[in-house]
Amino acid sequence: MTEQVEGIEAVQALLSEQGYVCGRPLATVVFLALRLGRPVFLEGEAGVGKTEIAKALAAGLGRRLIRLQCYEGLDASSAVYEWNFAAQMVAIRAAEAGGGMDRDVLQDELFSDEFLIERPLLQAMRPQAGGAPVLLIDELDRTDEPFEAFLLEALSDFQVTIPELGTVKAPEPPIVVLTSNRTREVHDALKRRCLYHWVDYPDFDREMEILNARAPEAAEALSREVVAFVQRLRTEDLFKKPGVAETIDWAKCLLALDVITLSPEVIADTIGAILKYQDDIQRLQGGEAKRLLDEVRTGLAAG
């Protein structure tokens, strides 16, 4: 599993090739997860790059990415498998029209792989071309405790059970990345099974690296203003602070508009790229955007 990543620096280089700028602490956690075969549990605010690291890791290793998007009410059966009931009904009617068949034989046929719809957890347990897949279990905090308990068992043995078919065990454990926006606390038992890392907002230099990697066509002066302004916004009392994803989106919006430098008018026109709640947007009305922009430029000049 780790033949392509022989050290922490190699992990950083591998992710960097995919446009993901990774600090040494996070690279260390990823390297240890690969070396020890342990899941990675990433917590942090939305938009700081938790999901992207799984995508970059899969692309860098040449593995399939399998994503389980969590939501309220998600249960084990929805995450593992379901039966294709429509196809089963067609098969039953065809059997009846053909004069019927032995009940046990029909049941065996109906509950076979032919009628099985594999969901992400079961897909991750199957052999994959190129090696074990990267299994992304995204926004685990949206689910409830019963699903956490099931997931703990599944990740402990890397196997799932289908009552009609039996147990499916992964021939090679998948590379597992779990993420949480911490809208609620995830149970300690699941966290203990994983290697944990808090993904924080990057500092100015790191965010500049990220923006240069994801929007290299942006001029240096504009990138510096964009990053500095977003970092300044994060110090405000906002309902939802902009993440790195919003920084990248905003820069791309400005490039699409052929903007070469920020102005209060440009900020007002494009504020929806970085702030997603009306109460937060209203805070930048009037002269507030100009005040923040003046502070940003003073800080950049001093720095």
N, C-alpha and C positions, 0 to 999 in steps of 0.2 A: 504493500500500500504506500510506502514512503520512499520507494526507489527513486522518485523524481524530486524529492525534497530532503536533502541530506543535512539540513541545518536551518536555524532560524533565519539567517540571511537569505537562504534559498527560498524560504516561504515568502519573504518580503519581495524577492525578485519575481517569483512566480505570479504573485498577486499584482505586482506593479505592471507586468506584461499585459494584464487584463484591464489596466486602468484603475486598479484599486490601490490607493496609497495606504499602507499599513504600518503603524508604529510597532516598535519592538515588543512591547508587552502583549499586544494582540497576536502578533506573529508567533510569539513563544507559546501561547495557548493553542493556536492552531497546529503548530509543529508537534506539541506533546499529544494532542488529540489524535493526530495521524499516527504517531509513533506507538501510542499506547492503545489505540482503538477505542477511545472514549468519546462520548458525545460532547459537543461544545454548547454551552448555554450562554447566550448573549442577551444582556438586558441593556436598555437605554431608551432615550426619547425617540419618537418616530422620526425617521429621516436622517439618522446618523450613520447609516451604512450597514446595519445588521443583516438585512436580507441580501444586500449586494455581495457580501463576502462569500456567501454560499454559491452565488452565481459565478463569481470570479474563481473560486476554488474548483468548481466543476469544470469550467472552461480551461483553466490552467492544467488540470490533471487529465483532461480529455475524458471525463466521466459524465455519465448521464445525470442530469439534475431532475430529481423528483420532488415536487413541492406539495405539501399538505397545508393548505390555507385554513387556519383554525377559525371557528366562529362559535357563537353561543348556541348550545344545543348539539354540538358535534358529538356523535357517539362512536363506539368502537366499530360497529358494522359499517357505518358510512365512511370511516377512515380505512377500513380493510378491504371489504368486498360487498357486492350485492349480486343477487341472481337476476338474470334477464327474464323477467316474468312474461313479457310479451312473446319472446321467442319460445319460452317453455309452453305457453298456451297454444302456439301454432303447432309445436311438436306433438302435443297431446291430441289436438284435433286431427292432425295427419295420421296419428296412430289409430284413432277411432275410425277414421274413414277407410283405413287400410285393413280393417277387420280386427284391430286391437292387437295387443301383444301382452306378454307376461307382465304383471304389475311390477314385480321386482326389477325386471330388465328395464322397463320404462323409467322407473324411479332412478336407477343407476345412470341412465342416459340423461335424464333431466338435470341431475345434480352432478354434472361432469364439467370439465374445463371449458367445453364448448359453450356452455350457458353462463359461465362465470364472468362477471365484470370486475376486474381488479382495480382497487382504489390504491392511493399512494403507499400505504404501509405494506400491503401485499406486494405491490410492484417492487418495492425496495428490498424485499426478501428474495426475489427471483434472481437467478444468474443474469448478468448483464455483459454485453460485449464491451471489452476494454477494461473490465474490472468493476468492483463494487461501486454503486452509484453514490451521489451525494444526496442525502435525504434532508430536505429543508422543512422543518416543522415551524411554520411562521405564525407569530402572534399567539403563542400558547396561552397567554393570559386572557384571551377571549373565551376559552373553554371553561369547564367546571371541574370540580375535584374528582368525580367518578372517571372522567376521561384521563385525567392525570394518573390515576391509579392504574388504569389499563396500560397507559403508555409506559409507565415505570416497569411493568412486567414485560412488555414487548421489547423494550430496549435493554433489559437485563439479560435476556436469552436470545435476542434477535430472532424471534420466532412469533408466529401468530397461528391461531387455530381456527379452522373452518369446520364446524360440526359435521357437515355432510362429507367432507373430504379428508379431514385430519389436520395434523400440524405441518406447517410449512416453515422450515428453518433456513435462514440465509446461509449459503455455502461460504460466503465471505461477508462479514458484517458491513453494512453501509457506513459511509462517513456521515455522521448525523450532526446537523446544526439546528439548534432550537433558538427561537427568538421570543422576546417579550418586551412590550412597551411599558410594562409595570403598571398597568391599570388596576391590577390586584397582585397580591403576593402569590407566587407559585410555591407549592408545598416543598418543604425542605428535603424530603426523601428523594424527590426527582432531581433537585439541585445537587444533592450529594452524589448522584450517579454521574454527574457531568463535570467537566472543567468549566469554571465560571469566569466570565469577563464582563465588566461594565463598559459599554461603548459610550464614551462621553463626546460632547461637542469638541471638535479639534481647536487648537490654538490658531493664531493668525497664519503662521508659517505653514502649518500642516494643511490648513484649508486652502491656502494658495497652491500648494502642491496638488491637492485634489482637483481644484478647479483647472489648473494647467493641464492635468491629465485628461479631464473629461470635456473641457472646452478649450483646446489648445489654440484655437483661432482668435480667442479674445486677446486684445492688446493688454500689455502688462499694466498700464496705468488704469484702465477700466477694471481689470480683475482686482487690483488692489483696492479700488473704491468700493466695488461690490462686496468683497469679503469684509472689509472694515465696516461697511454699513450694516451688513447682516450681523456681524459680531456685536456691533453697538446695539442693534435691535434686541439681541438676546439678553441684554442687561435691563431692558424695560420690563415693566410688569404686564406681560402679555398673557392672554389665555392660552395661546399655543405659539411657542417660540419657533422660528424657522429653523429647519434642519439643514444639513449639508445638501440634501436633495433639492431643497428650495433655492439654495445658493446657485447650484448648477442650472436649475430651470430658469432662474432670473437672468443669469448671464446669457443663456441661449436666447431668451426673449429680447434682451437688449441688442444682441448681435443681429437678430432678425429685423430689428428696427433701425439698424445701422447707427446705433448710439455709440458715441466715442467717449462721452463723459457724463456722469450723473448730474441731474438738476432736479429741483423740487417738482417740476412739471413731469419729467420722465418718471420719477418715483411714483407720483400720483397715478400716472397712466398705467403703470405696470405692477402696482403694489399687490395685485391679486396673485402674482407668481410666487410671492414669499409669505404673505399673510392670508389665512383661510377663514378668518372669522371677522364679521363686520365690526364687532366691538374693538378688535385690534386695529382694523383699518381706520376706524374713526379717530383713534389716538394720533394718527399721523396727518389729520386734516389741519387746515390752516397753515400756520407757520412752523408746526412741529417738525415736518420733514426737513425744512430748510435748517432748523436749529441743529438737528441731528447730523445733517450733511456737513454743516460748518464745523461741528465738533470732530467729525471723522477726518475732514481735510486738515484741520489743525493738528490732529494726532498723527496723521501720515507725514505731514511736513516736519513735525518734531522728531518722528522716528527715523 
